[in-house]
Amino acid sequence: MSEYGPHVEYFRLADLLFSAPDVKRVMDIGAGGKWQFPNAYKTAYGLELSGVDIDTNAINGNPALDFRFIDDVCTNSKIGSGNYDLLTCNSRIEHFHDVQKFSRTRFLH
């Protein structure tokens, strides 16, 4: 077994993508109560962080978010359609009730 599992690779790849010059608006899908990256990334990379979650209490307690949306991304979500440069979603997609419908949602421009 490799010392680099999927979660480690997710964090490494996201870190590289945050530093891309054309990435400024990030949407964290299933944001919950905590962003999974250091808050210093927002300042260092000049990121504007939005989050979406169906759990109102969790997302309202997430201090890293600049914008919060309470929505179900599997049911025709129109949140910021086409307005984001990068989506992050740490180990949540497998819990969505309709992964195929989520995968057709257009968040990125």
N, C-alpha and C positions, 0 to 999 in steps of 0.2 A: 504494500500500500504506500502511495506517495505521501510525502509530508505536506503536499499542496493539494488539499481537497477542494471541492467546488466553492466553499465559502471563502477560502483564502484567495482563490483565483478571482472570485467576484470582487473582493475588496481591491485587489491589485489592478484589475481592469478598470474599475470605477475610478480609482485614483488617477490612472493615466488619462481617462476620458475627461475628468474634471479639469485637467490642465490644458485641454485643447482650446485654442484661441476662440473658436466659434461656439463653445459651450458656456452659456451664461444662465439660461433658464432651465432649472431641473425640477422634474415632478417625481416625488417619491410615492409610489403606489403602495397602498396598505401602510401608510406612514406610522400609524399607531402613536405611542407616547414618546418615542425617542428616535432620532435620526441615527443611523448606524455608523456614521462617520464623524470624525472630530469636527466640532463646530468651527474650528480655526480654518477649515477648508473653505468655508463660505467667504471669508475675508481674503484669504490667500489667493483664491481663484476667481474672486469677484462673482460669486454665484448668488442667484435669487432662487430660494428654495420654496417650492409649493409642495403640499402634501394632500393626499386624498385617502379617506378611510370611511368605512361604514360605522365605526365606533366613535360617536360624538365625544364622549368623555376622554377617550384615549388621545384623539387628535388635538383636542383643546388643551391638553396637558403637554403637548410637544413644543418645547421652547425654541427649537431650531427653525421652525417653519416661519416663513415670511407671509405665506398665504395658506389658509386651511379650507378644504372642501369636504363636506360630508356627503358621500355619494357611493353608490354601488357601481363600480367600473364594469360590471358584467351586464348591466341593463341599460343600454343606450346612453351611456354617460356622454355628456357634451362638454365636460369641463375642459376649458382651454383647448378645444379641438384644434390641433395643428400649431399650438403655441409654444412648444417646449423643444429644447435642444437635446435633452437627455432624460431618459426615464431610469429610475432605480427602483428595485423591488427585491428586498432581501428575504428570501425564503418564505414567500407568502402565496405565490401563484397556485401552488398545489392545494391551497385551501379555498380558492375561488369556486363558486358554484357553477360557473360556465366559462372555463378557460378559453374555449374557442371563440366565444363572443368577445371576451376581453381582448384577445389577440387581434381582433378586427377593429378595435377602437383606435382612432387616429389622434394620438397626442402629439406626435412629432411633426415638425413642419418639413 
